[in-house]
């Protein structure tokens, strides 16, 4: 099994929708360039907040077809 991790830092004055759109485009481009994978699990995590910029992490656990 393999994992692909996507992460973005959100600045203090960034809009969540802009960051979400960027992550969505990045993930969709990666999926399109890897058509032969089988996704096993997807997880997401966020940290930071009031005193630090937020960081968002999405992990895609997958297997490649042989």
C-alpha positions, -999 to 999 in steps of 0.1 A, spaced: 0 0 0 12 35 -8 1 70 4 0 104 -12 -1 134 11 -15 168 2 -10 197 25 -17 235 25 -10 262 50 -38 288 54 -26 323 61 -41 344 88 -63 363 64 -69 336 38 -103 325 27 -110 289 34 -129 285 1 -98 296 -19 -75 271 -1 -101 243 -5 -104 250 -42 -66 248 -46 -65 215 -27 -94 201 -48 -77 211 -81 -44 195 -69 -60 163 -58 -81 159 -90 -50 165 -112 -31 138 -93 -60 114 -95 -63 121 -133 -26 114 -138 -29 80 -119 -59 63 -135 -48 28 -125 -49 32 -87 -73 16 -62 -81 40 -33 -82 22 0 -88 51 24 -88 89 26 -81 108 58 -80 145 66 -66 165 94 -63 202 104 -43 219 130 -34 255 140 -59 282 144 -61 313 166 -23 319 172 -9 300 142 -19 296 105 -41 266 99 -26 236 82 -48 211 63 -35 176 54 -53 151 32 -38 116 29 -49 92 2 -40 55 8 -39 35 -24 -27 5 -42 -14 3 -78 -27 -23 -102 -1 -47 -113 
